[in-house]
Structure formats: C-alpha cells, structure tokens
Amino acid sequence: MGSFSIWHWLIVLLIVVMVFGTKKLKNMGSDLGGAVKGFKDGMKDGSQTPADVPVPPASVTTNAQAADKTTIDVEAKQKS
C-alpha cells in the first residue's frame, strides 16, 4: 500500500489520455518544453557580467517627444 505498482500508473495514464486526448497532451508538452528552454536562456542571460552585455545606443529624445509617442488623444462622445 506504500507504493504504487506499474498497473496503477498505467491505469492513471490511460485515464489522463482519455480525458485530455493525445493532441492536447502533445501541445502541453511542447509548451512546457518551450517554457523550460526560455527559462534556461533567461538564466544564461542573467549570469552575464556587465562587460559582456552590449550597451544599446543612446537615443536623443525630449520628454515632449516621448509623451507624444505614448499619449493618445481621443474625443469622448456620449451615446444617445
């Protein structure tokens, strides 16, 4: 009763496949693999020293220019 036999795990696997279907399980597996790969890449990028990280070129913009790019001016109209 302490551990499950192979037959228990096969029955659980069969029920999971019947509930979710093989296509959905395959998609979940590829999504999980992509997430793990992205996490590993992020960890590699985070471990770089500041000398290794490329510095983006400085762009010259004023606060007014930056505000113009992010602000959307919309005229509100009432529904009748």
C-alpha positions as a Markdown table, in Angstrom:
| # | Residue | x | y | z |
|---|---|---|---|---|
| 1 | Met | 0.0 | 0.0 | 0.0 |
| 2 | Gly | 3.0 | 2.3 | 0.4 |
| 3 | Ser | 4.0 | 2.4 | -3.3 |
| 4 | Phe | 2.0 | 2.1 | -6.5 |
| 5 | Ser | 2.7 | -0.7 | -8.9 |
| 6 | Ile | 3.1 | -0.3 | -12.7 |
| 7 | Trp | -0.5 | -1.3 | -13.2 |
| 8 | His | -1.7 | 1.7 | -11.1 |
| 9 | Trp | 0.4 | 4.1 | -13.2 |
| 10 | Leu | -0.8 | 2.6 | -16.5 |
| 11 | Ile | -4.4 | 3.0 | -15.4 |
| 12 | Val | -3.8 | 6.6 | -14.4 |
| 13 | Leu | -2.0 | 7.3 | -17.7 |
| 14 | Leu | -4.9 | 5.7 | -19.6 |
| 15 | Ile | -7.5 | 7.9 | -17.8 |
| 16 | Val | -5.4 | 11.1 | -18.4 |
| 17 | Val | -5.2 | 10.2 | -22.2 |
| 18 | Met | -8.9 | 9.6 | -22.3 |
| 19 | Val | -9.7 | 12.9 | -20.5 |
| 20 | Phe | -7.3 | 15.2 | -22.3 |
| 21 | Gly | -6.6 | 13.4 | -25.6 |
| 22 | Thr | -3.3 | 12.9 | -27.2 |
| 23 | Lys | -3.2 | 16.2 | -29.2 |
| 24 | Lys | -3.8 | 18.3 | -26.2 |
| 25 | Leu | -1.2 | 16.4 | -24.2 |
| 26 | Lys | 1.3 | 16.9 | -27.0 |
| 27 | Asn | 0.6 | 20.6 | -27.1 |
| 28 | Met | 1.1 | 20.9 | -23.4 |
| 29 | Gly | 4.4 | 19.0 | -23.6 |
| 30 | Ser | 5.7 | 21.3 | -26.3 |
| 31 | Asp | 4.6 | 24.4 | -24.4 |
| 32 | Leu | 6.2 | 23.1 | -21.2 |
| 33 | Gly | 9.4 | 22.4 | -23.2 |
| 34 | Gly | 9.4 | 25.9 | -24.6 |
| 35 | Ala | 8.9 | 27.4 | -21.2 |
| 36 | Val | 11.8 | 25.5 | -19.8 |
| 37 | Lys | 14.1 | 26.5 | -22.7 |
| 38 | Gly | 13.1 | 30.1 | -22.3 |
| 39 | Phe | 13.8 | 29.9 | -18.5 |
| 40 | Lys | 17.3 | 28.4 | -19.2 |
| 41 | Asp | 18.1 | 31.1 | -21.8 |
| 42 | Gly | 16.9 | 33.8 | -19.3 |
| 43 | Met | 19.2 | 32.3 | -16.6 |
| 44 | Lys | 22.1 | 32.3 | -19.0 |
| 45 | Asp | 21.4 | 36.0 | -19.9 |
| 46 | Gly | 21.1 | 36.9 | -16.3 |
| 47 | Ser | 24.5 | 35.4 | -15.4 |
| 48 | Gln | 26.4 | 37.7 | -17.9 |
| 49 | Thr | 28.7 | 40.3 | -16.4 |
| 50 | Pro | 28.0 | 43.9 | -17.2 |
| 51 | Ala | 31.1 | 44.0 | -19.5 |
| 52 | Asp | 29.6 | 41.1 | -21.6 |
| 53 | Val | 26.2 | 42.8 | -22.0 |
| 54 | Pro | 26.0 | 45.0 | -25.1 |
| 55 | Val | 25.0 | 48.6 | -24.5 |
| 56 | Pro | 22.2 | 49.9 | -26.8 |
| 57 | Pro | 22.9 | 53.3 | -28.4 |
| 58 | Ala | 21.6 | 56.3 | -26.6 |
| 59 | Ser | 18.7 | 58.0 | -28.4 |
| 60 | Val | 18.2 | 61.7 | -28.0 |
| 61 | Thr | 14.5 | 62.4 | -27.3 |
| 62 | Thr | 12.9 | 65.0 | -25.2 |
| 63 | Asn | 10.1 | 64.4 | -22.7 |
| 64 | Ala | 7.7 | 66.1 | -25.0 |
| 65 | Gln | 8.6 | 63.7 | -27.9 |
| 66 | Ala | 8.3 | 60.7 | -25.6 |
| 67 | Ala | 5.0 | 61.8 | -24.3 |
| 68 | Asp | 3.7 | 62.3 | -27.8 |
| 69 | Lys | 4.5 | 58.7 | -28.7 |
| 70 | Thr | 2.7 | 57.2 | -25.7 |
| 71 | Thr | -0.2 | 59.6 | -25.4 |
| 72 | Ile | -3.4 | 59.0 | -27.4 |
| 73 | Asp | -5.7 | 62.0 | -27.7 |
| 74 | Val | -9.3 | 60.8 | -28.1 |
| 75 | Glu | -12.5 | 62.7 | -28.2 |
| 76 | Ala | -15.2 | 61.1 | -26.0 |
| 77 | Lys | -18.8 | 61.0 | -27.3 |
| 78 | Gln | -21.9 | 60.2 | -25.4 |
| 79 | Lys | -24.3 | 57.5 | -26.6 |
| 80 | Ser | -27.8 | 58.6 | -27.0 |
